[in-house]
């Protein structure tokens, strides 16, 4: 692990936590509140917050680790967006479909989960690519 990896991990972790709050508390919170038999209350959830932190720490580290190993010499923005789309299609999109099959969730809520968490993964992919972009190369003169 080098300094760039650790800094990227920390930044992606913070962004993941903030994005998760926006998605699951701000955007989807009312929908979760309508399903008290499927989800823990806010008070009960707080007892498990350390596991939420652990999950985001693991996810952020994995995002940076995988990205750094597959990084190509291509523009970071497109590479990050493509990486985020791949992660969304590997993670939240199929998981929410599976949850829909085994939990009596409203279909519209599941679609919102997939869209919002998918968008968050794309943003995290872009952030990961930005944090790990190649250093700017000085302009080459025509004489070299």
C-alpha positions, 0 to 999 in steps of 0.5 A: 500500500502506498500513500496514493492508495491510502489517500484514495481509500480515505477520500472514496470512503468519505464520499461513499458514506456521504453518498449513502446518506443522501441516497438512503436517508434523504432520497429513499428514507420516506420509502423505507419508513413505509416498510417497518416490517422489512427494515430496522428502526432508526434507533435500532439501526444505530446499534449496528452503525459500526458495521455500516462503517466497516462495509463502506471501508471495505467497499472503498478499499476494494474500489481503489484496489481494483481500479488501480490494478486495471487502470489504463493509459486513457482519459481518467473521466471516461475510465472512471465512468466506465469503471463505475458502471461496471461496479454498479452492474456487478453490485447494487443493480443485481443485488436489488433485483435479488432482494426484490425476489426474496423481500416484498419490496415495492417495485418502484422502490427497488427501481429507485434503489438501483438508479440512485445506488447505480448513479452513486457507484458511477460517481465513486468510480469517477472519483476513484479515477480522479484520485488515481489519474496520471500526473500531468505531463509537461508539454513536449516541444516540437524539437524533442 
